[in-house]
Amino acid sequence: MMKKKLFILLSFLLMIITAGCSKDNEIDTNLSEPYYPIQEGNIYAAINDFFKFNYPQGDEYKCFFGESDKSQCLLFNKKEDIDIHFSGNASFPDIDFDNYTLIVGQEIMPEAFHSVLHQKLYYVEDKLKLYVYVPQIEGGYAMIQHLFYWGLFPKMHSSNISVKIIKEPV
């Protein structure tokens, strides 16, 4: 128990130090036109309802990432990839992977109560760069939070993805 508390404290301090050195809210230049997650239609509704009704808010990440305290992003272009990573009890909705790519991720945040405002996905030299926009929290609780995000995008033909969290004033 003491090791876990020490790990969380050290992780929090490391995040504060690295956050002070990075330019989190800067967006790269020379980006392609953005792709936005699909937010309508039957497949979107099925995935949204799947997370909403099978996992309590704040625990959605566990079906893909377990109890991991690492920031991770998974890109799925075929059902077999989901079968490898998904550990939930409910059946994951069927996705037409000939036409869609599913991105699922978690980001470890240094304060509580973050939610996803919107996402943009870019091609950058045969790689994908996902920007996840979250509200900039003033006076939030200083604690570690798992920010869970997902997006259903038009088919992407790359599996190399990086994620950048952008804090946006609300």
Secondary structure as UniProt FT lines:
FT   HELIX           2..21
FT   TURN            24..25
FT   HELIX           42..54
FT   TURN            57..58
FT   TURN            60..61
FT   HELIX           62..65
FT   TURN            66..67
FT   STRAND          72..76
FT   HELIX           79..85
FT   TURN            97..99
FT   STRAND          100..109
FT   STRAND          118..124
FT   TURN            125..126
FT   STRAND          127..135
FT   STRAND          145..154
FT   STRAND          161..168
//
